[in-house]
Amino acid sequence: MPTPLQEVRGQNGPQEKISVLLIGCDAANVSAVRGSLHHERWTVSQCMDCRNALAHLNRHKPALVLCRRDLPDGNWKNILSHIETLNAPPLLLVASRHADEVLWAEVLNAGGYDVLLEPFHSEEITRVFSAAWRYWSGRRWTDTLPVVWQEQRIES
């Protein structure tokens, strides 16, 4: 049986591409994410601001979005507001150098998936992105299942 990491990295299981959008991340963090997700199954795109990120989200359908807390023309809340309007919305992860319980609670309560502390560490990226993708993938499939209502009559 494959481990979760093997399954997500594509060594076993379905081979669909997993698209990730990084928003506002510096070169070191982009490099860390690309290095941690270095497998043909993962595709990583990058935007530096809200305007370009919103345009990208309208054209492409990433499974995961990693956004810095603050951007030159907005913040993670602007991205989350837009994500919520999309069909099969991606999960939002928020990155911050000052991640604390307040930010974490705010992100989760608003509908985000998780908060990553900068600078990124390979093990943390692999763990969080793997779990997020498995959650997104499972949610996507259960959201599309038809709901069948069956009435049962009990005869006495």
N, C-alpha and C positions, 0 to 999 in steps of 0.2 A: 504494500500500500504506500502511495507517495506521501511525503510529508507536505504540509501546507505550502512551504516555500518552493518545493519542487513543482507542485501543481501550479502555483501562480507564475513561476518562472517559465512554465511551458514544457517541462521535461516529461510530463504526463498530462492527460486530460485534454480538454478542448484547446484549440490553437488560435482562438480569436485574438486580435490585437488589442492591447490595453493602452488606451491613450490617456496621457497625463498632460495637463497644462500648468506651467509654473508662471506665476504672476508676480513681478517685482523682485524676483530673487537675484542676488548678486552672483558674480561669476563663480565664487567658491561654492555656494550652495547649489547652483546649477550643476557644477561638476560633481559634487557629492551625490546628487540625485541620479544623474546619468550613470555614474560609476556603480551605484548601488542597484540600479535597475537595468544593468547592462545585460540585456538579453533581447533577441530579435522580436520577442513578443511585446515588449514595452516600447511605446513611442512617446518621446518627450518633446513638447513644444514650449515656447517661451514668449511671454509678452511682458513689457515693463510698466504698463499703466492700465488704468481702467478702460479707457477708450478703446485701445487695441484688444484688450482681453474680451470686452463685450462683443466686439466685431468677430473675434475668433470663435467665441462660444456660439454665435449665431450661425457660423459656417461649418463648424466641426462639432463632434459629439464626444468630448472626453468623458472618461469614467470618473476621473479624479482631477480636482483642481487644488493646487497648493498656492495660496496667496499670502503675501506678507501682510501683516496687520495694517500697516499704513503704506499708501501708494502716493505718487506725486499728484494724482488728480482724484483721490478718493481713498477708500479703505475696503477691508474685507466685507463690510456690510453692504456696500454697493454691489459687489460681486455676488454675494448671497441672494440679494433681492432679485437680481437678473436670473440667476440659476434657478430659482424657484418658479420662474415662468416657462422653463423649458420642458419639453417632453423628455422623459428618462433623464432627469436632472443629475448631473455629476455630484459626487460628494465633495464638500469643501473642507480642506485642511488649512489652518491658519498658522503662519510662521511668525515668530517674534523672538527678539533677543531678551525680552522681559516677560516671558510667559509665566503667569502666576495663576492662582486659583480663581481670581476674579475674571481674568480673560477666558480661562478654560470654561468656567460656568456660563459666561456670556455667549461664547461660541456655541456650546452645546444647547443652551436654551433657545438660541435663535435658529437652530437647525443645522449647524455645522457638524462635522464629524469628529475633529480632533484638533489639538494644538501641538505644534512641534517647536521645540526650543532651538534657536540658532546659537552657534553654528551646528549644522546637522552632523550626525554620526551615522555611519553606514548601517550598523545593526538596527538602529532606531528607524531609519528610513525603510529598510527591508521589512521590519515588523509592522510598522504602521501602514505602509502602502499595501502590503499583502493582506492585512486584515480589512482595510478599507475596500480593496477590490473584491474580496470575497463577499463582504457585506453588500456592496453595490450590485454585484452580479446576482446574488440571491434575491435582493429586493426587486431588481429589474424583472426577474422571472416571475416572482409572486405577484407583482403589480399587473402583469399581463394575463394572469390566469382568469378565466371566466368564473363568475360567481353563479353558482347554481342553487336555486332555492327549491327545495323539495318539501311538499306538504305531506305529512303523514296523517292518515286518519286512523284512529284507534276505534275499532268496533267492540262494543261490549256485549 
